[in-house]
Amino acid sequence: MANEIHISFNASDRSYFSILKKEIHQIAVGLHFSQKKIGEIDIIVAEITSNLAKHAGGGEILVHAITAPDEEGLEIISLDNGPGMTDPLKMINDGMSTANTLGHGLGAIKRLSDNFEIFSLKDWGTVLLSRVFKKSSTAQSKSKSKTEIRSIVVAKPGETVSGDATFHKVTKEHVTLFIGDGLGHGIEAYKAVMHAVDTVAKTPFILSPSEMLRQIHTETKRTRGLVGTVAIYSIKQKTWNICGIGNIATKSTNGFTSKNYLSYNGIIGHNIPNTLKEQVTDAEHSQTIIMCSDGIKTRWDLQKYPGILKCDLSILATVIYKDHARKTDDMSVIVGRVNGKI
């Protein structure tokens, strides 16, 4: 499935709160949530903005409409550069407060969310994740899944579409991840990268990453062009096969060691190398694959975030975005993890 963009809302000042509350409310209405669920989403957003104002001096809210047939819902992520918390789990309990308030905020958000998670470090800030599904049973089924794939795609500030896109496909034999970055930004970059996504999505059989890139190259010759990386996990062979062209940063990590994957020079749709070879890695338990467009600075190190690999992968992607987004281009991160059979 193609992963829709996260809409970024400025929550740095109370003057923005009424506008973002109305816009997020309309997104929920457009997804055809029940009136009860819409009311609960309104409360979640109100509590998030209140916490940002009281404890962090403002921040940013990312909202993502989840439209997959088996997972319809809304993802809301708040991030800030506030003082952070030394014990975020303790602060979730109702009545806990550091600002002389009733302290019901985090507890209310957790109760009303189907998925809730928080990551915080002292003097660094906080990332809070809330997902609400149209059917609460969705959260239970997803929690049992052996395959986790999450992404953050945010358009360049001022743009309504993103020239970055991510895509993933899961079958009984393979897991395919794709990230693409159309040259430049705006509508023409969007058209180029969506041609690439359509090519990956409509291919009825599994190609190797290099073959897939050549297929994308053929199908995008009339576009502005793009850079991109394909990673395919083989369930049978328990290997990751990875190949990329252009400025896409790709890294695998198991929490102890990390490996970077180099991309070939070139522009998909215009000029690519005659020879493309995959980099093959034997998969390890809980191995995490992370791919970022060049809208994200490359020198990120997960060792700086103790416990991050135990978090929901949307939290992990957001942490990278929070500290390393350039904000001068479209920005995207896709994170995948396969634990055992699908």
NULO-460269 format. One record per residue (C-alpha): x, y, z; residue number from 1. Coordinates in pm, whole numbers, plus 50000, padded with zeros to 5 digits. Example, Ala and Ser with C-alpha at 12.3 -4.5 7.8 and 13.67 -1.06 7.14 Angstrom:
REM residues 2
<dogu x="51230" y="49550" z="50780" num="1"/>
<dogu x="51367" y="49894" z="50714" num="2"/>
//
This chain:
REM residues 342
<dogu x="50000" y="50000" z="50000" num="1"/>
<dogu x="50106" y="50357" z="49936" num="2"/>
<dogu x="50151" y="50555" z="50255" num="3"/>
<dogu x="49964" y="50885" z="50261" num="4"/>
<dogu x="50139" y="51199" z="50379" num="5"/>
<dogu x="50133" y="51329" z="50733" num="6"/>
<dogu x="49986" y="51677" z="50747" num="7"/>
<dogu x="50199" y="51900" z="50968" num="8"/>
<dogu x="50024" y="52145" z="51199" num="9"/>
<dogu x="50211" y="52426" z="51372" num="10"/>
<dogu x="50134" y="52404" z="51743" num="11"/>
<dogu x="50398" y="52652" z="51858" num="12"/>
<dogu x="50144" y="52905" z="51983" num="13"/>
<dogu x="49791" y="52896" z="52128" num="14"/>
<dogu x="49670" y="53117" z="51843" num="15"/>
<dogu x="49702" y="52819" z="51607" num="16"/>
<dogu x="49510" y="52575" z="51824" num="17"/>
<dogu x="49153" y="52656" z="51720" num="18"/>
<dogu x="49243" y="52629" z="51352" num="19"/>
<dogu x="49424" y="52296" z="51382" num="20"/>
<dogu x="49144" y="52152" z="51599" num="21"/>
<dogu x="48889" y="52237" z="51331" num="22"/>
<dogu x="49103" y="52096" z="51050" num="23"/>
<dogu x="49173" y="51769" z="51231" num="24"/>
<dogu x="48801" y="51745" z="51314" num="25"/>
<dogu x="48721" y="51776" z="50942" num="26"/>
<dogu x="48974" y="51505" z="50857" num="27"/>
<dogu x="48797" y="51272" z="51102" num="28"/>
<dogu x="48459" y="51363" z="50950" num="29"/>
<dogu x="48595" y="51292" z="50602" num="30"/>
<dogu x="48704" y="50947" z="50716" num="31"/>
<dogu x="48344" y="50876" z="50823" num="32"/>
<dogu x="48414" y="50806" z="51187" num="33"/>
<dogu x="48110" y="50770" z="51409" num="34"/>
<dogu x="48000" y="51079" z="51600" num="35"/>
<dogu x="48122" y="50915" z="51921" num="36"/>
<dogu x="48467" y="50851" z="51773" num="37"/>
<dogu x="48486" y="51204" z="51632" num="38"/>
<dogu x="48411" y="51343" z="51977" num="39"/>
<dogu x="48686" y="51128" z="52126" num="40"/>
<dogu x="48933" y="51247" z="51861" num="41"/>
<dogu x="48839" y="51607" z="51944" num="42"/>
<dogu x="48921" y="51539" z="52310" num="43"/>
<dogu x="49255" y="51377" z="52219" num="44"/>
<dogu x="49357" y="51679" z="52010" num="45"/>
<dogu x="49244" y="51921" z="52282" num="46"/>
<dogu x="49449" y="51738" z="52544" num="47"/>
<dogu x="49755" y="51720" z="52318" num="48"/>
<dogu x="49749" y="52094" z="52246" num="49"/>
<dogu x="49693" y="52168" z="52613" num="50"/>
<dogu x="49995" y="51959" z="52710" num="51"/>
<dogu x="50210" y="52123" z="52443" num="52"/>
<dogu x="50118" y="52468" z="52570" num="53"/>
<dogu x="50155" y="52393" z="52942" num="54"/>
<dogu x="50461" y="52172" z="52945" num="55"/>
<dogu x="50663" y="52218" z="52627" num="56"/>
<dogu x="50608" y="52574" z="52509" num="57"/>
<dogu x="50448" y="52445" z="52188" num="58"/>
<dogu x="50544" y="52192" z="51924" num="59"/>
<dogu x="50421" y="52023" z="51607" num="60"/>
<dogu x="50134" y="51783" z="51537" num="61"/>
<dogu x="50142" y="51532" z="51250" num="62"/>
<dogu x="49813" y="51382" z="51131" num="63"/>
<dogu x="49786" y="51084" z="50900" num="64"/>
<dogu x="49466" y="50938" z="50755" num="65"/>
<dogu x="49507" y="50558" z="50755" num="66"/>
<dogu x="49299" y="50433" z="50463" num="67"/>
<dogu x="49412" y="50072" z="50413" num="68"/>
<dogu x="49109" y="49838" z="50384" num="69"/>
<dogu x="49214" y="49640" z="50692" num="70"/>
<dogu x="49328" y="49941" z="50894" num="71"/>
<dogu x="49109" y="50251" z="50864" num="72"/>
<dogu x="49176" y="50521" z="51115" num="73"/>
<dogu x="49362" y="50832" z="51216" num="74"/>
<dogu x="49718" y="50863" z="51343" num="75"/>
<dogu x="49803" y="51170" z="51550" num="76"/>
<dogu x="50160" y="51238" z="51659" num="77"/>
<dogu x="50279" y="51531" z="51866" num="78"/>
<dogu x="50643" y="51627" z="51902" num="79"/>
<dogu x="50818" y="51898" z="52096" num="80"/>
<dogu x="51155" y="52019" z="52217" num="81"/>
<dogu x="51041" y="52075" z="52573" num="82"/>
<dogu x="51202" y="51961" z="52899" num="83"/>
<dogu x="51093" y="51602" z="52848" num="84"/>
<dogu x="51010" y="51349" z="53119" num="85"/>
<dogu x="51235" y="51118" z="53318" num="86"/>
<dogu x="50946" y="50875" z="53379" num="87"/>
<dogu x="50681" y="50913" z="53108" num="88"/>
<dogu x="50489" y="50599" z="53215" num="89"/>
<dogu x="50436" y="50747" z="53560" num="90"/>
<dogu x="50305" y="51071" z="53411" num="91"/>
<dogu x="50033" y="50884" z="53220" num="92"/>
<dogu x="49854" y="50809" z="53546" num="93"/>
<dogu x="49565" y="51048" z="53610" num="94"/>
<dogu x="49645" y="51310" z="53870" num="95"/>
<dogu x="50014" y="51335" z="53787" num="96"/>
<dogu x="50121" y="51684" z="53688" num="97"/>
<dogu x="50429" y="51903" z="53674" num="98"/>
<dogu x="50240" y="52226" z="53605" num="99"/>
<dogu x="50000" y="52254" z="53901" num="100"/>
<dogu x="49707" y="52124" z="53692" num="101"/>
<dogu x="49476" y="51826" z="53743" num="102"/>
<dogu x="49703" y="51612" z="53529" num="103"/>
<dogu x="49429" y="51421" z="53346" num="104"/>
<dogu x="49566" y="51486" z="52994" num="105"/>
<dogu x="49787" y="51187" z="52917" num="106"/>
<dogu x="49555" y="50943" z="53093" num="107"/>
<dogu x="49260" y="51065" z="52886" num="108"/>
<dogu x="49455" y="51038" z="52561" num="109"/>
<dogu x="49559" y="50682" z="52645" num="110"/>
<dogu x="49202" y="50573" z="52730" num="111"/>
<dogu x="49055" y="50717" z="52412" num="112"/>
<dogu x="49329" y="50580" z="52182" num="113"/>
<dogu x="49336" y="50232" z="52032" num="114"/>
<dogu x="49716" y="50262" z="52014" num="115"/>
<dogu x="49898" y="50495" z="52251" num="116"/>
<dogu x="50268" y="50535" z="52314" num="117"/>
<dogu x="50499" y="50802" z="52441" num="118"/>
<dogu x="50876" y="50847" z="52416" num="119"/>
<dogu x="51051" y="51116" z="52613" num="120"/>
<dogu x="51400" y="51207" z="52726" num="121"/>
<dogu x="51497" y="51469" z="52978" num="122"/>
<dogu x="51612" y="51795" z="52813" num="123"/>
<dogu x="51528" y="51654" z="52468" num="124"/>
<dogu x="51151" y="51661" z="52440" num="125"/>
<dogu x="50864" y="51423" z="52383" num="126"/>
<dogu x="50697" y="51230" z="52100" num="127"/>
<dogu x="50341" y="51113" z="52165" num="128"/>
<dogu x="50153" y="50871" z="51939" num="129"/>
<dogu x="49777" y="50820" z="51931" num="130"/>
<dogu x="49591" y="50601" z="51680" num="131"/>
<dogu x="49215" y="50574" z="51664" num="132"/>
<dogu x="49060" y="50312" z="51437" num="133"/>
<dogu x="48709" y="50302" z="51299" num="134"/>
<dogu x="48694" y="49948" z="51438" num="135"/>
<dogu x="48879" y="49899" z="51765" num="136"/>
<dogu x="48935" y="49531" z="51678" num="137"/>
<dogu x="49185" y="49654" z="51418" num="138"/>
<dogu x="49430" y="49754" z="51692" num="139"/>
<dogu x="49420" y="49405" z="51841" num="140"/>
<dogu x="49480" y="49231" z="51508" num="141"/>
<dogu x="49767" y="49463" z="51417" num="142"/>
<dogu x="49934" y="49409" z="51754" num="143"/>
<dogu x="49965" y="49038" z="51670" num="144"/>
<dogu x="50125" y="49099" z="51331" num="145"/>
<dogu x="50478" y="48970" z="51275" num="146"/>
<dogu x="50547" y="49245" z="51023" num="147"/>
<dogu x="50570" y="49610" z="51127" num="148"/>
<dogu x="50596" y="49886" z="50866" num="149"/>
<dogu x="50545" y="50254" z="50940" num="150"/>
<dogu x="50640" y="50574" z="50764" num="151"/>
<dogu x="50644" y="50949" z="50800" num="152"/>
<dogu x="50599" y="51156" z="50483" num="153"/>
<dogu x="50576" y="51533" z="50522" num="154"/>
<dogu x="50556" y="51786" z="50239" num="155"/>
<dogu x="50792" y="52079" z="50220" num="156"/>
<dogu x="50644" y="52369" z="50420" num="157"/>
<dogu x="50409" y="52564" z="50194" num="158"/>
<dogu x="50340" y="52272" z="49959" num="159"/>
<dogu x="50009" y="52084" z="49948" num="160"/>
<dogu x="50154" y="51766" z="49794" num="161"/>
<dogu x="50475" y="51577" z="49862" num="162"/>
<dogu x="50734" y="51479" z="49605" num="163"/>
<dogu x="50839" y="51203" z="49845" num="164"/>
<dogu x="50643" y="50881" z="49878" num="165"/>
<dogu x="50675" y="50543" z="50044" num="166"/>
<dogu x="50511" y="50212" z="49960" num="167"/>
<dogu x="50501" y="49865" z="50104" num="168"/>
<dogu x="50360" y="49530" z="49999" num="169"/>
<dogu x="50336" y="49217" z="50214" num="170"/>
<dogu x="50277" y="48867" z="50074" num="171"/>
<dogu x="50326" y="48519" z="50217" num="172"/>
<dogu x="50673" y="48506" z="50063" num="173"/>
<dogu x="50807" y="48861" z="50057" num="174"/>
<dogu x="50797" y="49204" z="50216" num="175"/>
<dogu x="50868" y="49489" z="49975" num="176"/>
<dogu x="50958" y="49842" z="50085" num="177"/>
<dogu x="51000" y="50137" z="49850" num="178"/>
<dogu x="51091" y="50499" z="49908" num="179"/>
<dogu x="51107" y="50755" z="49629" num="180"/>
<dogu x="51195" y="51123" z="49605" num="181"/>
<dogu x="51085" y="51313" z="49293" num="182"/>
<dogu x="51335" y="51573" z="49179" num="183"/>
<dogu x="51259" y="51909" z="49335" num="184"/>
<dogu x="50922" y="51946" z="49503" num="185"/>
<dogu x="50564" y="52038" z="49419" num="186"/>
<dogu x="50325" y="51884" z="49170" num="187"/>
<dogu x="50581" y="51766" z="48911" num="188"/>
<dogu x="50788" y="51588" z="49176" num="189"/>
<dogu x="50463" y="51436" z="49308" num="190"/>
<dogu x="50368" y="51307" z="48962" num="191"/>
<dogu x="50710" y="51148" z="48914" num="192"/>
<dogu x="50714" y="50965" z="49246" num="193"/>
<dogu x="50351" y="50850" z="49213" num="194"/>
<dogu x="50433" y="50696" z="48874" num="195"/>
<dogu x="50702" y="50501" z="49055" num="196"/>
<dogu x="50465" y="50393" z="49333" num="197"/>
<dogu x="50207" y="50280" z="49076" num="198"/>
<dogu x="50473" y="50073" z="48900" num="199"/>
<dogu x="50570" y="49891" z="49219" num="200"/>
<dogu x="50208" y="49843" z="49322" num="201"/>
<dogu x="50089" y="49707" z="48987" num="202"/>
<dogu x="50372" y="49462" z="48928" num="203"/>
<dogu x="50193" y="49128" z="48981" num="204"/>
<dogu x="50508" y="48933" z="49063" num="205"/>
<dogu x="50817" y="48988" z="49271" num="206"/>
<dogu x="51112" y="49136" z="49087" num="207"/>
<dogu x="51453" y="49174" z="49243" num="208"/>
<dogu x="51522" y="49529" z="49371" num="209"/>
<dogu x="51748" y="49602" z="49073" num="210"/>
<dogu x="51488" y="49474" z="48826" num="211"/>
<dogu x="51220" y="49679" z="48999" num="212"/>
<dogu x="51432" y="49993" z="48969" num="213"/>
<dogu x="51480" y="49928" z="48598" num="214"/>
<dogu x="51103" y="49883" z="48562" num="215"/>
<dogu x="51043" y="50212" z="48742" num="216"/>
<dogu x="51306" y="50378" z="48520" num="217"/>
<dogu x="51118" y="50268" z="48207" num="218"/>
<dogu x="50782" y="50383" z="48340" num="219"/>
<dogu x="50900" y="50728" z="48455" num="220"/>
<dogu x="51095" y="50845" z="48150" num="221"/>
<dogu x="50835" y="51111" z="48070" num="222"/>
<dogu x="50843" y="51256" z="48420" num="223"/>
<dogu x="51082" y="51486" z="48599" num="224"/>
<dogu x="51257" y="51178" z="48740" num="225"/>
<dogu x="51332" y="51063" z="49090" num="226"/>
<dogu x="51569" y="50881" z="49318" num="227"/>
<dogu x="51463" y="50573" z="49508" num="228"/>
<dogu x="51546" y="50253" z="49692" num="229"/>
<dogu x="51379" y="49912" z="49695" num="230"/>
<dogu x="51427" y="49664" z="49981" num="231"/>
<dogu x="51280" y="49314" z="49961" num="232"/>
<dogu x="51274" y="49063" z="50245" num="233"/>
<dogu x="51254" y="48694" z="50151" num="234"/>
<dogu x="51059" y="48490" z="50405" num="235"/>
<dogu x="51208" y="48164" z="50277" num="236"/>
<dogu x="51569" y="48275" z="50256" num="237"/>
<dogu x="51550" y="48515" z="50550" num="238"/>
<dogu x="51750" y="48780" z="50366" num="239"/>
<dogu x="51711" y="49147" z="50284" num="240"/>
<dogu x="51795" y="49244" z="49925" num="241"/>
<dogu x="51847" y="49617" z="49883" num="242"/>
<dogu x="51928" y="49838" z="49585" num="243"/>
<dogu x="51901" y="50215" z="49548" num="244"/>
<dogu x="51973" y="50497" z="49306" num="245"/>
<dogu x="52037" y="50851" z="49428" num="246"/>
<dogu x="52027" y="51025" z="49765" num="247"/>
<dogu x="51837" y="50779" z="49978" num="248"/>
<dogu x="51997" y="50686" z="50311" num="249"/>
<dogu x="51941" y="50323" z="50409" num="250"/>
<dogu x="52050" y="50158" z="50733" num="251"/>
<dogu x="51977" y="49830" z="50910" num="252"/>
<dogu x="52017" y="49785" z="51285" num="253"/>
<dogu x="51951" y="49524" z="51550" num="254"/>
<dogu x="52018" y="49755" z="51842" num="255"/>
<dogu x="52382" y="49652" z="51877" num="256"/>
<dogu x="52528" y="49688" z="51529" num="257"/>
<dogu x="52427" y="49893" z="51226" num="258"/>
<dogu x="52501" y="49870" z="50856" num="259"/>
<dogu x="52473" y="50143" z="50592" num="260"/>
<dogu x="52380" y="50063" z="50232" num="261"/>
<dogu x="52525" y="50271" z="49950" num="262"/>
<dogu x="52315" y="50380" z="49653" num="263"/>
<dogu x="52424" y="50409" z="49290" num="264"/>
<dogu x="52459" y="50750" z="49126" num="265"/>
<dogu x="52189" y="50838" z="48876" num="266"/>
<dogu x="51834" y="50964" z="48824" num="267"/>
<dogu x="51555" y="50711" z="48775" num="268"/>
<dogu x="51369" y="50800" z="48457" num="269"/>
<dogu x="51670" y="50975" z="48302" num="270"/>
<dogu x="51999" y="50795" z="48353" num="271"/>
<dogu x="52082" y="50490" z="48561" num="272"/>
<dogu x="52389" y="50263" z="48568" num="273"/>
<dogu x="52412" y="49977" z="48322" num="274"/>
<dogu x="52498" y="49744" z="48607" num="275"/>
<dogu x="52292" y="49728" z="48924" num="276"/>
<dogu x="52354" y="49475" z="49199" num="277"/>
<dogu x="52167" y="49412" z="49520" num="278"/>
<dogu x="52329" y="49424" z="49859" num="279"/>
<dogu x="52221" y="49109" z="50041" num="280"/>
<dogu x="52205" y="49083" z="50419" num="281"/>
<dogu x="52107" y="48784" z="50630" num="282"/>
<dogu x="51818" y="48890" z="50850" num="283"/>
<dogu x="51847" y="48885" z="51226" num="284"/>
<dogu x="51572" y="48880" z="51487" num="285"/>
<dogu x="51424" y="49228" z="51541" num="286"/>
<dogu x="51639" y="49370" z="51263" num="287"/>
<dogu x="51505" y="49708" z="51161" num="288"/>
<dogu x="51543" y="49861" z="50814" num="289"/>
<dogu x="51530" y="50241" z="50796" num="290"/>
<dogu x="51524" y="50443" z="50473" num="291"/>
<dogu x="51519" y="50824" z="50451" num="292"/>
<dogu x="51499" y="51075" z="50167" num="293"/>
<dogu x="51748" y="51361" z="50151" num="294"/>
<dogu x="51493" y="51583" z="50324" num="295"/>
<dogu x="51630" y="51412" z="50635" num="296"/>
<dogu x="51988" y="51477" z="50744" num="297"/>
<dogu x="52193" y="51159" z="50726" num="298"/>
<dogu x="52398" y="51172" z="51046" num="299"/>
<dogu x="52144" y="51027" z="51285" num="300"/>
<dogu x="52243" y="50775" z="51548" num="301"/>
<dogu x="51979" y="50570" z="51732" num="302"/>
<dogu x="52223" y="50512" z="52019" num="303"/>
<dogu x="52131" y="50862" z="52134" num="304"/>
<dogu x="51775" y="50748" z="52204" num="305"/>
<dogu x="51783" y="50471" z="52466" num="306"/>
<dogu x="51498" y="50225" z="52422" num="307"/>
<dogu x="51378" y="50364" z="52088" num="308"/>
<dogu x="51390" y="50025" z="51914" num="309"/>
<dogu x="51134" y="49894" z="52162" num="310"/>
<dogu x="50889" y="50164" z="52056" num="311"/>
<dogu x="50622" y="50163" z="51787" num="312"/>
<dogu x="50795" y="50220" z="51455" num="313"/>
<dogu x="50601" y="50544" z="51400" num="314"/>
<dogu x="50768" y="50677" z="51714" num="315"/>
<dogu x="51108" y="50575" z="51576" num="316"/>
<dogu x="51041" y="50744" z="51241" num="317"/>
<dogu x="50916" y="51058" z="51416" num="318"/>
<dogu x="51224" y="51080" z="51638" num="319"/>
<dogu x="51444" y="51080" z="51328" num="320"/>
<dogu x="51218" y="51342" z="51166" num="321"/>
<dogu x="51210" y="51557" z="51481" num="322"/>
<dogu x="51585" y="51594" z="51512" num="323"/>
<dogu x="51695" y="51571" z="51149" num="324"/>
<dogu x="51426" y="51714" z="50917" num="325"/>
<dogu x="51572" y="51984" z="50693" num="326"/>
<dogu x="51236" y="52163" z="50645" num="327"/>
<dogu x="51363" y="52291" z="50307" num="328"/>
<dogu x="51238" y="51994" z="50105" num="329"/>
<dogu x="50987" y="51711" z="50122" num="330"/>
<dogu x="51077" y="51469" z="50402" num="331"/>
<dogu x="51019" y="51096" z="50437" num="332"/>
<dogu x="51120" y="50801" z="50654" num="333"/>
<dogu x="51005" y="50440" z="50617" num="334"/>
<dogu x="51084" y="50180" z="50880" num="335"/>
<dogu x="51029" y="49804" z="50849" num="336"/>
<dogu x="51078" y="49506" z="51076" num="337"/>
<dogu x="50999" y="49139" z="51021" num="338"/>
<dogu x="50987" y="48903" z="51319" num="339"/>
<dogu x="50940" y="48545" z="51206" num="340"/>
<dogu x="50683" y="48414" z="50959" num="341"/>
<dogu x="50410" y="48637" z="50822" num="342"/>
//
